[in-house]
Amino acid sequence: MNIGAIVQARLSSSRLPAKVLLPLAGKPVLWHVLNRLKHSKRLHTIVLATSTLPEDKKLKEVADEFGIPTFFGSLDDVLSRYYHASRQYKIDPVIRITADCPMIDPEIVDEVIEHFLEQPYDYYSLYGNFPDGLDTEIIKFDALRTAFEEAKLPSEREHIGEFFKSNRDRFRTGVFEKFSDKSNYRWTLDEPEDNEFLKKVFGELYTEGEVFSYRDVFELLEKRPELLEINSHIIRNEGYQKSLQEDKKFLTEIEKEMTGPSLYKKAVKIIPGGTQLYSKRPELFLPELWPTYYSKAKGVEVVDLDGNRYIDMCIFAVGACVLGYADEDVDRAVKQAIDNGSTSTLNCPEEVELAQLLCHLHPWADMVRFSRSGGEAVAIAIRIARAHSGKDKIAFCGYHGWCDWYLAANLGDSNALDGQLMPGLPPSGVPRSLKDTALPFAYGDFDGLEKIVKKHGDELAAIIMEPARDLPDKGFLEYVRKTASSTGTLLIFDEITSGFRINTGGIHLTLDVNPDIAVFAKAMGNGYPIAAVIGTKEAMQAAQSTFISSTNWSERTGFAAAIATIKKFEQENVAEHLMKVGQRIQSGWHNAAEKNGLNIKVSGIFPLSHFSFEYDNSLAISTFFTQEMLKKGFLGWVQFKASYAHKDSHVNSYLIAVDEVFRLIKDALDANRVEKLLESSPAQKGFYRLVKN
Ligand SMILES: Cc1ncc(COP(=O)(O)O)c(C=O)c1O
């Protein structure tokens, strides 16, 4: 153990510059501090810790006189100065002494050390009734390191005890008590009056070669109480109060920094692409002004980082939260799953329960595999289809995620995915050997699919498509089903977005066409990560002839969320609610457009509604729409995804706002001023859903 005092000193004191070098009984103030500490019987080491400012070099001369080493560190970050000094001199515990306390008492320092050593404290300091100027604090080195690593506030960096005081639950802290209240005694040096007081006391008590004690000072002050009047009016801890003001400034700055748009600027530097999901990029909505981040979401309400509250009438977590945000029934099930251990060496029974539930809802399906996200689940389905058939090629329609098998479509013809949901996806990083393995066809294009089948029929492993986004073309699904069956190709329905919208399960149940495999994600877990690949026994058994396996696919919360979501969805007839809400929204858009003379096109099944402004500058207009809806307290865009939490009152107030904003748009269009009225740059066009003409 190396018990060491670190004496902090600097010349740049604002109230009394160079105070620690002021003369006191013929010696600098700092000299007295060091001299008195030298009389401690418990200290093994004393170090002077000052700043790297050139002027502070002078302080070293005083320390040299006692053979005390000087450490040079940060001027303002005193915590770092202490940490680095104690590390360099291997001090533990560390005693903090300030150089403006020339009456520091070695006897008290020793007593404090003794008490500290008797108890397992991390931080130990004087009780608040001591005279101001005997300040002695002791910190274990490990605790000091934690503070050094974690403390953020200016007050915590400047006054090293602060971090421990405000984190008493994490540190063992204690206080040293000794005598009755002496907090009106002021023995420190901050102001000229303090200097006058100290001079008087030293004039009376100091004798060269000796160290007077706090008892001598008590006696003197009892005899000559008028001395107290010299400086007792000065407010104690004024420096500390100042640093609390610094804290306030600091926190305000942080708050300012924490607005969504400014955080996003940081995000793009540290997260390639800015976000994990393309569809949550602010550039798609209102580039510089979209709130981008949320602090809380409940029901249909989203609170941004500034505390602004919005009703979400937009993509609603990209369709993931079909019951509404933080649904209590789903969250209860998830919390229970967490409390019971979200994972273990053994499997959780919920995966079997969810598999049974999905097969019960889809009587044609016999088996189920699970994963966590949509694109991943589609990749599993494609692997199963390829393993099942021993063939490589996939005919597809629509968007199916980020994986290689899908982006491969753009290897041959870089525009192959145009006309699908997301145009212009670059296939960089996808092996060129996958060229010509993913073959697109358009929804409702009988001839297109027939051509693929004619040319590649023998090599086709699967046909994959969303059964419907909009109302399906008559007979098309039946045609695809027949084609798949007649060519021995598996038919995969991607129900990641369409599932659990118009009925409990896949939309194909209503359309009355069964696939061989169907894939679910999004709504099925009400926002918790869970995805399912369900299929006939014949198709799904192929999963055993290849390797499909991942640790987190066995985790419990996703299953628990999905079971709770599906049960509630069914019991409360959520699908009917989603249809009604979506229908009201679509007719509300129509009515507002008609009333205000705007040309819009509305599409999508009711729970996944969409409209577009039919003008050349449609992107600028939709950006303006989002901008003005935001001002009215709505996250509003050209898409609306319905949730069970959307009630009539939300729809009513939203449609009033839409009407008002459509009026503004009409006025702006008439005056040719849409672009001028934009407070942000126009949104970028990117991931859009296929809109059938
Ligand atoms: C039809 C369809 N397939 C696949 C995906 C990809 O799902 P995820 O984003 O969960 O990977 C989506 C996502 O929007 C989708 O709509």
The ligand as an SDF file (V2000), in Angstrom:
LIG
                    3D

 16 16  0  0  0  0  0  0  0  0999 V2000
  -42.2030   -8.5540  -48.9220 C   0  0  0  0  0  0  0  0  0  0  0  0
  -40.9690   -8.3350  -48.1300 C   0  0  0  0  0  0  0  0  0  0  0  0
  -40.0320   -9.2790  -48.1380 N   0  0  0  0  0  0  0  0  0  0  0  0
  -38.8940   -9.1360  -47.4170 C   0  0  0  0  0  0  0  0  0  0  0  0
  -38.6730   -8.0160  -46.6760 C   0  0  0  0  0  0  0  0  0  0  0  0
  -37.4110   -7.8820  -45.8840 C   0  0  0  0  0  0  0  0  0  0  0  0
  -37.6820   -7.9950  -44.5290 O   0  0  0  0  0  0  0  0  0  0  0  0
  -36.6620   -7.4310  -43.4430 P   0  0  0  0  0  0  0  0  0  0  0  0
  -36.5970   -5.9600  -43.6080 O   0  0  0  0  0  0  0  0  0  0  0  0
  -37.2440   -7.8420  -42.1230 O   0  0  0  0  0  0  0  0  0  0  0  0
  -35.3560   -8.1110  -43.6990 O   0  0  0  0  0  0  0  0  0  0  0  0
  -39.6210   -6.9960  -46.6630 C   0  0  0  0  0  0  0  0  0  0  0  0
  -39.4000   -5.7610  -45.9350 C   0  0  0  0  0  0  0  0  0  0  0  0
  -39.9930   -4.7480  -46.1100 O   0  0  0  0  0  0  0  0  0  0  0  0
  -40.8100   -7.1700  -47.4150 C   0  0  0  0  0  0  0  0  0  0  0  0
  -41.7550   -6.2400  -47.4520 O   0  0  0  0  0  0  0  0  0  0  0  0
  1  2  1  0
  2  3  1  0
  2 15  2  0
  3  4  2  0
  4  5  1  0
  5  6  1  0
  5 12  2  0
  6  7  1  0
  7  8  1  0
  8  9  2  0
  8 10  1  0
  8 11  1  0
 12 13  1  0
 12 15  1  0
 13 14  2  0
 15 16  1  0
M  END
$$$$
